[in-house]
Amino acid sequence: MRFFRPTLRVRMALLYGGLVLLVGVSLLFTCVILLDRSIAQLPLYNSHGPVRYVDAAGKPRTITDLNQATSDAQDKAVTYLLHTGLLYFGIIVIIGTTGGYLLAKQALRPIARLTQTARALSTETLDQRINLGGPDDELRELADTFDAMLGRLDAAFDSQRLFVANASHELRTPLSVIRTELEVTLSDPDANPEELRRMGGVVAGATERAQRLVTSLLTLARLQAVGGGELEVNEPVDLAWLVPAALHAVAAEADEKGIRIETEVEPASTMGDPRLLERLIGNLVENAIRHNVPDGWLRITTGQTADKVWLHVANGGAVIPSGDVDRLFEPFRRGGRMRTATRGAGLGLAIVRLIVDAHQGRLQAAAPPFGGLAIRVELPRERTHRSAAGARASADASA
């Protein structure tokens, strides 16, 4: 069991006191040595017979041996200096230690505020800050760093709460549809096979929507877990090969809305996870179709340079304020608003951003003044492809 746990304040006070003690002892013994040597350097006078003098008390004294008297005076001076010096020295050490404690207390006050704030923190009080102020020193830097950390935690918890609330809302909608259809249809004893088939179609559609949402949530969680780490699968992928499959998946919806699709795909070889990159293109194409206008347009182009490949998806649509473009890539956002569309969960572009980040790429988005959205994705070019091209170029140069 620990009966005494010295705090940092006490340890700093003891450190200050020890420093004063060390310096004081050194000065005291230095004074003793200097005094002793100074007295030893005094001249000696030869005298015949006794020497009379009056001491400090006014009494007459007689010295018969001048050398012995000088030695006695030297010893008395050193003894007086030691005794008196030690007394005053002890007082100085006490004052120094007390002053050190007070200085340490004042210097460590920001840490006490930091500790108090940390103890009062919970998931509901992450908005508290230290706001230290004062000189721009190490303690101020520590307090500002702690405040910045609290800000990031507060934003993360708010984002998590919003994500859970939105996910719950999105899942509740198809489940409510399924339950309502089942209750209404099964409560009707005269329901015919046609009504049962209609119920089955509605339930199947709601189930598919819930399944897509769960799949998107799992993909989003897996990409967030990667967080800039290594991908599970990392192999050569040509983005140009993935475009036709993405367009085939939305062909019926595009025909229904009369959307004109233009493509200009060239080889764009990169390294990554084929499934994630296929999902990236699919989400961009689905977003471009669903948020387009009737008889609108969609243009997809791919290509590559010496060190990167790119994918450009542009579509027509309503005018999007420039300030809402970045918010489109937040989970459960649709057109800068929360949950306003009837289809999809608003996770498509959020997943696109995470896929690009997982592949160490770059994502750019712009809203043209005439309406619609243009998104450009840049990814590192496949190293093996670049090396092979370089080897062929070297061989051609040699030839």
C-alpha positions in Angstrom: 0.0 0.0 0.0 1.3 3.5 -0.9 1.0 5.9 2.0 2.7 8.8 0.2 2.4 9.6 -3.5 4.5 12.7 -4.3 2.7 14.9 -6.8 4.5 16.6 -9.6 4.2 19.9 -7.7 5.9 18.3 -4.6 8.6 16.8 -6.8 9.4 20.1 -8.5 9.5 21.8 -5.1 11.9 19.2 -3.8 14.0 19.6 -7.0 14.1 23.4 -6.5 15.0 22.9 -2.8 17.7 20.4 -3.7 19.2 22.8 -6.2 19.2 25.6 -3.7 20.8 23.3 -1.1 23.6 22.2 -3.6 24.3 25.8 -4.6 24.2 27.0 -1.0 26.6 24.4 0.3 29.0 25.1 -2.5 28.9 28.8 -1.8 29.3 28.3 2.0 32.4 26.1 1.7 33.8 28.4 -1.0 33.4 31.3 1.5 35.1 29.3 4.3 38.0 28.4 2.1 38.4 32.0 0.9 38.2 33.4 4.4 40.7 30.9 5.8 43.2 31.7 3.0 42.6 35.5 3.4 43.4 35.3 7.1 46.4 33.2 6.4 47.7 35.9 4.0 47.6 38.6 6.8 51.1 39.9 7.6 52.7 38.9 11.0 54.4 41.6 13.0 57.3 40.8 15.4 56.9 42.3 18.8 58.9 42.1 22.0 56.9 41.4 25.0 53.1 41.2 25.5 50.7 43.0 23.2 47.7 44.7 24.8 44.4 45.4 22.9 40.7 46.0 23.7 38.3 43.3 22.4 34.8 43.8 21.0 33.2 43.9 24.5 35.5 46.8 25.6 37.6 44.6 27.8 41.4 44.9 27.8 43.3 41.8 26.6 47.0 40.8 26.6 48.6 38.6 23.9 51.8 36.9 24.8 52.2 34.8 21.6 51.2 36.7 18.4 51.3 33.6 16.1 49.1 31.6 18.4 46.7 34.5 18.7 46.5 34.8 14.9 45.7 31.0 14.6 43.0 31.3 17.3 41.4 34.3 15.5 41.4 32.3 12.2 39.7 29.3 13.8 37.1 31.5 15.5 36.3 33.3 12.2 35.8 30.1 10.3 33.7 28.6 13.1 31.5 31.7 13.3 31.1 31.6 9.5 30.1 28.0 9.5 27.6 28.2 12.4 26.0 31.5 11.3 26.1 30.5 7.6 24.4 27.2 8.3 21.6 28.9 10.2 20.9 31.4 7.4 21.5 28.8 4.9 18.7 26.6 6.4 16.4 29.6 6.2 17.3 30.2 2.6 16.6 26.5 1.7 13.2 26.6 3.4 12.3 29.9 1.5 13.6 28.4 -1.8 11.7 25.2 -1.4 8.5 27.1 -0.5 9.0 29.4 -3.4 9.6 26.5 -5.7 6.4 24.9 -4.6 4.4 28.0 -5.3 6.1 28.5 -8.7 5.4 24.9 -9.6 1.8 25.3 -8.5 1.4 28.4 -10.7 3.2 26.8 -13.7 1.1 23.6 -13.5 -2.2 25.3 -13.1 -3.0 24.7 -16.9 -2.4 20.9 -16.3 -4.9 21.0 -13.4 -7.5 22.6 -15.7 -6.8 20.0 -18.3 -7.2 17.2 -15.8 -10.5 18.8 -14.5 -11.8 19.1 -18.0 -10.9 15.5 -18.9 -12.6 14.2 -15.7 -15.8 16.0 -16.6 -15.9 14.7 -20.2 -18.5 12.3 -21.4 -20.2 11.7 -24.8 -22.7 14.5 -23.9 -20.1 17.1 -22.8 -17.5 16.9 -25.6 -18.2 20.5 -26.4 -16.2 21.7 -23.4 -12.8 23.3 -24.1 -9.9 24.5 -21.9 -9.3 27.7 -23.8 -6.1 28.3 -21.9 -4.8 31.5 -23.4 -1.7 33.2 -22.0 1.9 32.9 -23.4 2.5 30.7 -26.4 4.6 28.1 -24.5 4.6 24.3 -24.2 1.6 24.2 -21.8 -0.4 26.4 -24.2 0.5 24.1 -27.0 -0.6 21.1 -24.9 -3.9 22.7 -24.1 -4.6 23.7 -27.7 -3.8 20.2 -28.8 -6.2 18.8 -26.3 -8.9 21.2 -27.4 -8.3 20.2 -31.1 -8.6 16.5 -30.1 -11.9 17.2 -28.3 -13.2 19.0 -31.4 -12.3 15.9 -33.6 -14.0 13.6 -31.1 -17.1 15.8 -30.9 -17.4 15.8 -34.7 -16.8 12.0 -34.8 -19.5 11.3 -32.2 -22.0 13.6 -33.9 -21.3 11.9 -37.3 -21.7 8.5 -35.7 -25.0 9.5 -34.1 -26.3 11.0 -37.3 -25.2 7.9 -39.3 -27.0 5.6 -36.9 -30.1 7.7 -36.9 -30.2 7.8 -40.7 -29.4 4.1 -41.1 -32.2 3.3 -38.7 -34.6 5.5 -40.6 -33.7 4.0 -44.0 -34.1 0.4 -42.6 -37.3 1.2 -40.9 -39.0 2.3 -44.2 -38.7 -1.0 -46.1 -39.5 -3.0 -42.9 -42.6 -0.9 -42.4 -43.7 -1.5 -46.0 -43.2 -5.3 -45.5 -45.1 -5.4 -42.3 -48.0 -3.3 -43.6 -48.4 -5.4 -46.8 -48.3 -8.6 -44.8 -50.9 -7.4 -42.2 -53.3 -5.9 -44.8 -53.1 -8.9 -47.1 -53.2 -11.6 -44.5 -56.1 -10.0 -42.6 -58.3 -10.3 -45.7 -59.8 -13.8 -45.8 -61.0 -13.3 -49.3 -57.6 -12.4 -50.8 -57.1 -14.0 -54.2 -53.9 -15.2 -55.8 -53.6 -11.9 -57.7 -53.5 -9.9 -54.5 -51.0 -12.3 -53.0 -48.7 -12.0 -56.0 -49.0 -8.2 -55.7 -48.1 -8.4 -52.0 -45.2 -10.6 -52.9 -43.9 -8.1 -55.4 -44.1 -5.2 -52.9 -42.4 -7.3 -50.2 -39.7 -8.4 -52.7 -39.0 -4.8 -53.7 -38.8 -3.6 -50.1 -36.5 -6.6 -49.2 -34.3 -5.7 -52.1 -34.1 -2.1 -50.9 -33.2 -3.2 -47.4 -30.6 -5.6 -48.8 -29.0 -2.9 -50.9 -28.8 -0.6 -47.9 -27.2 -3.3 -45.6 -24.7 -4.1 -48.4 -23.9 -0.4 -48.7 -23.5 0.0 -45.0 -21.1 -3.0 -44.8 -19.1 -1.7 -47.7 -18.9 1.7 -46.1 -17.8 0.2 -42.8 -15.2 -1.9 -44.4 -13.7 1.0 -46.3 -13.7 3.2 -43.2 -11.9 0.3 -41.4 -9.2 0.3 -44.1 -8.5 4.0 -43.3 -5.6 4.4 -45.7 -4.2 0.8 -45.0 -3.5 -1.9 -47.5 -6.3 -3.3 -49.6 -7.3 -6.9 -49.3 -7.1 -7.3 -53.1 -4.6 -5.3 -55.2 -4.3 -6.4 -58.8 -4.2 -4.8 -62.3 -7.6 -3.3 -63.3 -8.5 -1.5 -66.5 -11.3 1.0 -65.8 -12.3 0.9 -69.4 -13.4 -2.7 -69.0 -15.7 -1.9 -66.1 -17.7 0.8 -67.9 -19.9 -1.4 -70.1 -21.2 -3.5 -67.2 -22.1 -0.4 -65.2 -24.0 1.0 -68.2 -25.8 -2.3 -68.8 -27.1 -2.3 -65.1 -28.9 1.0 -65.6 -29.9 0.6 -69.2 -33.5 0.1 -68.5 -33.8 3.1 -66.2 -31.9 5.3 -68.7 -34.2 4.2 -71.5 -37.2 5.0 -69.3 -36.1 8.5 -68.7 -34.8 9.0 -72.3 -31.3 9.8 -71.2 -28.6 10.0 -74.0 -25.4 8.2 -73.0 -22.1 9.0 -74.6 -18.8 7.2 -73.9 -15.2 7.7 -74.9 -13.3 5.1 -73.1 -9.6 4.5 -73.5 -7.3 2.1 -71.6 -6.9 3.2 -68.0 -4.9 0.5 -66.1 -4.4 0.9 -62.4 -3.8 -1.3 -59.4 -6.6 -2.0 -56.9 -9.6 -4.1 -55.9 -11.7 -4.9 -59.0 -14.9 -5.3 -57.0 -14.5 -1.9 -55.3 -13.6 -0.1 -58.6 -16.6 -1.7 -60.3 -18.7 -0.5 -57.4 -17.2 3.0 -57.8 -18.1 3.3 -61.5 -21.5 1.7 -60.9 -22.3 4.2 -58.1 -21.3 7.1 -60.3 -23.4 6.0 -63.2 -26.4 5.2 -61.0 -26.2 8.6 -59.4 -25.9 10.3 -62.8 -29.0 8.5 -64.0 -31.2 8.8 -61.0 -30.5 12.5 -60.4 -30.8 13.4 -64.1 -33.7 15.1 -65.9 -36.0 13.5 -68.4 -34.4 13.4 -71.9 -31.1 14.4 -70.2 -27.6 13.3 -71.0 -24.7 11.3 -69.5 -21.0 11.3 -70.7 -18.3 8.9 -69.5 -14.7 9.1 -70.5 -11.6 7.3 -69.3 -7.9 7.7 -70.1 -4.4 7.7 -68.7 -1.2 9.7 -68.5 2.4 8.8 -67.6 1.7 8.5 -63.9 -2.1 8.3 -63.4 -5.4 7.1 -64.9 -8.7 9.1 -64.8 -12.4 8.5 -65.0 -14.8 11.4 -65.8 -18.5 11.2 -65.4 -20.7 14.2 -66.2 -24.5 14.4 -66.4 -27.3 16.8 -66.9 -29.7 17.7 -64.1 -31.0 20.4 -61.8 -28.7 23.2 -60.8 -26.7 22.4 -57.6 -25.4 25.3 -55.5 -21.6 25.2 -55.4 -21.7 25.1 -51.6 -23.6 21.8 -51.6 -21.1 19.9 -53.9 -18.9 18.7 -51.0 -21.8 17.7 -48.9 -23.0 15.4 -51.6 -20.3 13.0 -50.6 -21.5 12.7 -47.0 -23.5 9.6 -46.0 -27.3 9.9 -46.5 -27.1 13.1 -48.6 -29.1 13.5 -51.8 -28.8 16.7 -53.8 -27.4 18.5 -50.7 -30.5 17.4 -48.6 -31.0 14.6 -46.1 -33.2 11.7 -47.3 -35.3 13.5 -50.0 -35.2 11.0 -52.8 -37.5 8.0 -53.1 -34.8 5.6 -54.4 -31.4 4.8 -52.9 -30.1 5.5 -49.4 -27.8 8.4 -50.2 -24.6 6.3 -49.6 -23.5 6.0 -53.3 -21.2 9.0 -53.4 -20.0 8.5 -49.8 -18.8 5.0 -50.8 -17.2 6.5 -54.0 -15.1 8.9 -51.9 -14.0 6.1 -49.6 -13.0 3.8 -52.5 -10.9 6.6 -54.0 -9.2 7.2 -50.7 -8.6 3.5 -50.2 -6.8 3.4 -53.6 -4.7 6.5 -52.8 -6.5 8.5 -55.5 -8.0 11.9 -55.9 -11.7 13.0 -56.3 -12.9 16.2 -57.8 -16.5 17.4 -58.3 -18.0 20.5 -59.8 -21.5 21.7 -60.5 -21.8 23.5 -63.9 -23.9 26.6 -63.9 -26.3 25.0 -66.5 -27.1 22.1 -64.1 -25.9 18.6 -63.4 -22.7 17.3 -61.9 -19.2 16.5 -63.2 -17.0 14.1 -61.2 -13.4 13.3 -62.0 -11.5 10.4 -60.4 -7.7 10.1 -60.6 -5.9 7.0 -59.6 -2.2 6.0 -59.7 -1.3 4.2 -62.9 -0.4 0.5 -62.8 3.4 0.2 -62.1 3.9 -2.9 -64.1 2.2 -1.4 -67.1 4.3 1.7 -66.8 7.5 -0.3 -66.4 6.7 -2.4 -69.5 6.0 0.7 -71.5 9.3 2.2 -70.4 11.1 -1.0 -71.4 9.5 -1.0 -74.8 10.5 2.7 -75.2 14.1 1.9 -74.3 14.2 -1.0 -76.7 12.8 1.2 -79.5 15.4 3.9 -78.7 18.2 1.3 -78.8 17.0 0.0 -82.1 
